Amino acid sequence: MNEKKLSLPEIALIAGTRVALGAGVGLLMSGRLNRDQRRAAGLALVIVGGLSTIPLAMTVISKQRLSREELQEAA
């Protein structure tokens, strides 16, 4: 398993993108708004959530892998 050290702001950004993506999908599937409102809001949230995931994923992937000693010190 690869373990990487992430800061709290990075974790919050990752969670925020997941929330936007999930809310967008939820709006697309719900029936509370009329069709045009639901589609506009849902697509906007899906696009924002999806596109903001790309740079965050690249940041996490590029982070240096922690050694066993660093993992033990962090625990």
N, C-alpha and C positions, 0 to 999 in steps of 0.2 A: 504494500500500500504506500502510495506517495503522500507524504505529509508536508504541507507548506505553511509557513507562518503568515497569517493575515492580520492586518490591523483592524480595529473596530470600525473605522470609517469604510474600509473595503467590504467588510461583512455587511454593513448597513446598506451600501450601494447594491450589493448582490441581492440582498433581500428585497430592496425597493424595486429592482427590475423584475423580480419574480412576482411581486405584488401587482405591478402594472400589467404584466403579461396575463396573469390570472384574472384580474378585474376586467381586462379587455375581452378575454374569452367568455367570461361570465356574462358581460353585457351583450355580446353577440348572441348568446344562447337564451337570454332571458326574454320575458314578454312584458316587462314593466313600462318600457318606453315605446313610442311608436317606431315603426320599422326604420325610418330614415335617421332618427336620433340615435337609436340603438346601434345602427350600422356605423355611423360617423364616430361615435364615442368609442365603440368597441374596437374598430380598426385603428383609431389613433392610439389607444392604449396598447394594443398588440404591437404596432409598429415601434412605439417608443420603448416598450419592454424588450422587444427582440433586438432592435438596433443598439440599445445601450448595453446589452449583454456581450456583444462582440468585443469592445475594448476592455471590459472587465475580465472576460475570459482570457484574453491575451495577456493581461497583467498577471493573473493568477498562474497561468501556464509558464510565464517567463520567470516567475519567482524561483529562487534557488531552493533546491531540495534541502531539507534539514538533515543533519547527520544524527546518528543515534544519541550522541552526547548532548546535542542541542535539544533534542526531544526530551531527554531525561531532565535537563535543566529547566525546561519550560513547564514540566509537570509538577 
